Amino acid sequence: MSPSTTDHHQTITEQLILRLRIPTKIRNLEAALIVFAMLINAAAIALVDLGATGSLDISILGFIGGLGAIVMTMHIAQRFVARDADPLILPIVTLLNGLGIAMIHRLDIAQGLTGWQANASRQMVWTAIAMVIALVVIVVVRNHRSLQRYRYVWMLVGVVLLIMPLIPGIGVTISGARLWVDLGFVSFQPGEIAKIALALFFAGYLVTARDSLSAVGTTFLGVRWPRGRDLGPIIIVWLVAMLVLIFQHDLGTSLLYFGLFLVLMYVSTGRAIWFVVGGSLFGAGAFIASFWLDYVKGRFDGWLDSFNPVIYDALGGSYQLVQGLFGMASGGVIGAGLGAGRPYIVPLAESDYIMASIGEELGLVGVFAILCLYLLFVSRGLRIGFNGSDDFGRLLAVGLTFVIALQVFVVVGGVTRVIPVTGLTTPFLAAGGSSLVANWIIVALLLRLSDTVRHQNQAGDLQ
């Protein structure tokens, strides 16, 4: 064996040893960040108790410790089944989830809710369930490419979940929106799970139809348009989004579904014309709905003329929006302090308007800190997508990340009166079991994708 060959084998051996050490470093970083996040969550809970009641409730700190134990179990599991997973995603989500529980607990104190009647107690139970489901996803889904085979199954699952609230006997209307399903032993929002199923379908479909959508078709007005059969899924998605808007009275969810598909269309084909076509379709549908549907018209009126006394006092008017704006204004730059404000004045402060509650008690600084956490989460998710070596993984990572990003934009934009209020919930912060479960599944899939991406990149470097 020549000296050059020996040196080459020695270099490869050193690289392999280095590769074995790197996962340990990133997992240790993740563990340290998780502990730091849990300390912040515990401090937030303690400050809420001291600020609102003047005493400390040790029991809820025990529950927070239990959730921390589940998160650490996920961390330990990753050391065995996803050693190269992104080290920042899990700590970020843990911190957001814990801060949401702290704010919900603060609102429970104001409303006199204790024990299992408290929203915070239910939120912690749902958080534990969501974390366990996420752990199962990480352990069971060892190769994300296996999910691509069932793309039409995911489409069927997504459509069934979307129409479930319209089925008589199980569909439930709450606050004018028919989004819930009550099975007797549990009630949930199937649309939250549908967004994951549709992301899986869109990613799988566009991998196979990308060439047809971008290169095949007729040219009109200087633009190459796909064939009718290739446009079929786009029209179907548009119709589904409009049906959700019309029959379920849910502007935000219909925007989320359609926006998801448009972004994945753009990423897969690289053609910005889809934003023009898709945006025009959705805009036309929403514009027509604003004249024909009282629900949509009320949302636009409340947005454009919020301080009009007639709209302010009307049923379903702008009272909630205006109270949220006043609450955030009273918080100022640094906020009133946890437990020291009056966020409970705003209706649904623990769910739809939890960002307004945070703005009042933590101020502009606190809101910016929360938005920075979301921005870091989105940047890590997009990084996973851009670094992926297979088209399905890239599209899936971008799609799942965009779901979280669009929800945050729509919610924060509605609360701050940048866009009409849509009724979506703030990911990981707002009260709601369906949303928590769905978003933690997204976290698990992103962790699995990030582990695969790093493995693939390392294998490429060694070749």
N, C-alpha and C positions, 0 to 999 in steps of 0.2 A: 504494500500500500504506500503510495507516494505521500510526501509530507503535506502537499496541498489537499489531498483527500482526507488525511487525518485532521488537518485544521478545519476542513469543512464540516466533518462529523462533530468535532468538538464545538464548533460554533452553533450547530443545530442543537446539540445537547444543552448548551448554555441557554439558548433561547427557550427550549422546553422547560428548563428549570425556572426561568424567569416567568414564563406563562403560568406555571403552577403557583408562583408566589403572588402574582398580581391579583387573582380573585380573592386571596386572603386579605390583601390590603383594602380592596374596595368593600369587602364584606365587613371588615373592622370599621371602616369609615361609616358604613351604613348603620352599624350597631351603635356607634357613638352618637350619630345624628338622631337616631330613634330615641335614645336616652335623653338627649337634649330636648327633643320635641315633647316628650312626656313630662319633663320637668316644667316646661313652659305651660303645658296644659294643666298640670296640677296647680301651678302658681295662679293661673287664670281662674280656676275654680275657687281657690282660697280667697282671692281678691273679690270675687263675686259675693261669696258668703260674708266676708268682713265688711264690704261696702254696703250690702243690702240689709244685713241682719245684725252686724256687729259681732257675730260668733262664727265658729268654723264647724262645718258639718263633715265629720271624719268619714262617715259612711260613703259619701259620694266620691271621696278621694280613693276609697277602697275599690269602688267600681272602676275608676280611671286606671288604677293599678292593674285590675283584671284585664282591661282592654290592652294595656301595655304588654301584659304577658302574652296575649294572643298575637300582637304585632311581633314580639320577639320570637314566637313560634314560627311565624312566617319567615322571619329573618333566618332562623336556624334551618328551616326547610330549604331555603334558597342556597345555603351552603352545600347542600347535597344534590339538589335537582336543577338549580339555576345559578351556578357559582359566578357567572359573568354578568348577571343582571345589573341594570343601572342602580347605583347606590343612593341616588337622591330622590327617586320617585316615592318610595315607601315612607321615608321620613317626612317629606312635604305633605303627603296625604294624611299621615298620622297627626301632624300639627294642625292642619285645616279641620279635620274631623273633631279633634279635641277642643279647638276654639269654638266650633259650632255648638258642641255640647255645653261648654261654659256659658255661652250666651243664651241658649235655650233654658238652662238652669236658672239664669238670672230672671228670665221672663216668668218661669214657674213660681219663683219666690214672690214676684209682684202679684201674681194671680192667686196665690195661696194654694198652689197645687203641690201635693206631697205624695210620697210613696209611688205606687204604680200608676196613680192618676197623673203624675207629672210627665210632661212631654220629654224631659231629659232622661227619665228612666226608660221610657220606650225607645228613645234614640240610642241609648247605650246598648239595649238588647239588640236592636236592629244592627248597630255597628258590629257587635260580636258575631251576629249571624252573617253579615256581609263579609267580615274578615275570614270567617271559616270557609265560606263559599269561595272566596278569592284564593285561599290556601289550597282548596281542592282543585281549582282550575290550574294553578301553578304545577301541582303534582301530576295531574291527569294529562294535561295538554303538554306533551314533551316535544312535539314538533308542530309548529303553527301551520305548516303547509298541508297537514292532514285536514284542516278545516276547509280548505279550498274545494275539496271534492264534494262537499255537501252544500254548494252555493245555492242551489235551487231549493234545498230543504230549508236553508236559512230564509230564503224569500217567502216560502210558505209559512214558516213560523212567524216572521215579521208581519205578514198580512193578517194572519189569524189573531195575533196579539192586538193589532190595530182595530179590528172590528169587534173584539170581545166586549168593549163597553157598550156597544150598540145592541147587544143581544138582550132581549127582554128577560127579566128575572134575575140576571146577575149584574147588569150594568147599573151604575149608580151615578146620579147627578149631584154634584157638590158645587155650590157657589156659581151655578149656571153652566158649568162645564161637565160634560159626560165623559170622564176620564177614568173612573174607578170601576173595579170589578169586585163584587162581594160574593165569595164562595161559601159563606157561612162560618167557616173556621178561620178565614183570613181574608183581608181586603187589600188590594194592591192596584197600582197603575201599570197595566201591561205595556203601555207606550214606552216606559222607561227601559224595559227589557227589549222591546222591539227595535230601539235604536242600535243596539249591539247586533241583533240579527240582520238588520238592514245594512249595517256597515260591513259585515262578513259577506253578504250577498253582493253588494256593490263592488267590493274589492275583487271577489272571485269572478264576477261577470265582466268587469272592465279589463281584467287581464286577458280574457279570451276575445273580447270584442274591440279591443283598442285599435287594432289595425283597420278594421272595418269603419270605425267611427272617424278615424283621422285621414284615411287615404282612399276610401271607396265612396263613390256617390257622384252626383251631378254638381256642376258649377253654376251658381246663380248669384248675380250682383258681386262677382269677384270672390265669392266664398264657396268652398266645396261643402255641400250638404250631404250627410249620410243617407243611405237608403232607408225607406220606410220601415223595413223590418228591423233595422238597427236602431231606429228612433223609437221603436215600440216601448222598450222599458222606460225611456225618458218620459213619454206621454203617460205611461201607467203611474210612474212616481208623481208626476204633476197632478194627476187625477186623485191619487191617494191623499196627497197633501191638501188638495182642495176639499175632499170629502171629510178629512179630519177637521178642517176649518169650519165647514158648513154644519156637519152633524154633531161633532163633539165640542164645538165652540172653543177650540184651542188654537189660537193664532201662533203661539210660540212653538208648539210641537210640530205643526205643519211647516213652519219656517225651518226648524231644525232638520227635519227629514229632507226637505228639498235642498237646503244649503249643503248638507252632507254629500248628496249626490253630485251637485254642481262642482264642488271642490275636488272630488275624486275624478270627475270627468276631466277637469282641467289638468290635474296631476298626471293622469294616465295618457292624455292625448297632447298636452302642451298647447291647446288651442283656447285662447281667451274668448273666442266667439261664444263658447258655451255659457259664460257668465252673462253675455248680452241676451242670448236666446232664453236661457233659464230665468234670468232676472226679469225679463220682459213678461214671460209667462206668469211667474208668481206675482209680479207687480200688477199685471192686468187682473188676475184673479182676486187679489186683495183689494184693488180699487173698486171692482164691481161689488165685492162683498161689503165694502164700506157703505154702499148705498142700499143694498138689499138685506143685509143682516144687521139687526139692532145691536148685537154683541160687538161686532167689529166697529160699527159706527160709534158706539159708546166709548170704545177704547181710543179711537182717534179724537173724539171730542174732548175726552178727559186729558189727552196729551196736549192738544193744541190750545185749549182754553181752560186750563186747570183751575184758575182762580175765579172763574165765572161762578157767582153764587148759585145760579140755577143748576149748573153741572156739578158743583161741589156738593150740594145737598141732595142730588138725585140718587136713586137707588142704583148702586153700581157705578157711581160717578167718580169724581176725582178726590174724594175725601181721603182715601188711603194714601194716594200719591202726595197730596199737599201736606198731610201730617208727617209723612216720611221726610219730605224736604225740610220742614220746620225742625224735625228732630236732628237731622244731620247738620243743619245750620246752627242749632244750639250747641252741638258738640264742638264746633270750631276746629282748631288745628290739632289740639292734643286731647280733646274729648272731656266728658264729665267724669270719667273714671268708671271702671267696672263696678256695677251695683249702685252707682250714684246718679244715673240719668233716669229718664222716664220713657224708655222705648216701648213700654206696654201700651201706650196711648194709640199706637199705630195698629190697625187691624192686621191679623196674621203676621205679627212681627217675628214669630219664630220660624216661619217658612218663607213665604213670598218676599217678605221685607226684612229678612235678617241682616242684609247689608246695611239697611238704614239704622238698625239697632246697633250694629258695630260702629257705624259712623258717628252715632250720638255718644257712645260711651268711650270709644277709642279715638275718635276724631279723624281728621284727614290723614294723620300719620298712620293710624291703625288701618284705615282703608287702603292706603298705598302699600303698607306692608302685606296685607292680604293679597292685593293685586300682584305684587312682586312674586309671591309664592305661586300664584296661578301662572304668571309669566314664565317662571323657572320650570314649572311642570310642563307647560306647553313647549318650551324650548327643548326640553329633554325628549319629549315625545316626538317632535319633528326631527330631532337629531337621529333618533332610532330609525325613523322612516327614510331619511336621506342616506343613511349609512347602510341600509339593507341591501343585500345582494340579489334578492328575488323580488319580482314585481308584486306578487301578492302580499308579501310582508311589508313592502314599502307603502302600498296603498292602504293596507289595514292599519298600520301605525299612524299614518297621516289622518285617516278617517276617524279613528278613535280619539286622537288628540284634538281634532277639529270639533268633535262633539262637545268636549269639555270647554274648549275655547269659545265656541259660539254660545253655549249656555251662559258662561260668565258675561260675555258681552251683552247678550240680550237682557239678562237680569240686571246688571249694573246700569246699563243704558236705560232701562225702564225706570229704575228707582231714582236715577238722577235726571230723568225727563229728557234724555237725549233721543230716545225712541219711545213709541207707545209701550205701555206695560203689557206683557204677554202671558204672565202666569207661570213661567218656568221657575224651577227652584235652583238655588245656588249650589253647585256641586260640593258635596262633603260638608257644607256648613248648615244648610237648611234642614229643618225637621222633615222626616219622611223616609220610611223604610224602603220603598220601591227604588227611590233615587239612590239611596246609599248602596243597596245591593248591586244595582246596575253599574254605578261608578266604580265600585271596588272590583267588579269583574273586569272593567276596562283597565284598571291598574294591574290586575293579574296578567292580562293579555299583553300589556305593554312590557311588563317585566319579562315575560316569556320571550317576546320578540327581541328585546334588548340582549338577552342571553344568547339567543341564536345568532344575532348580528355580530356580536363580539367573537363568537366561536368561528363564524365564517370568515371574518376579517383576519383572525389569527391564523387560520388554516391557509388563507391566501398569502400571508406574509412569509410563512414557512416554506412555501413551494418555490 
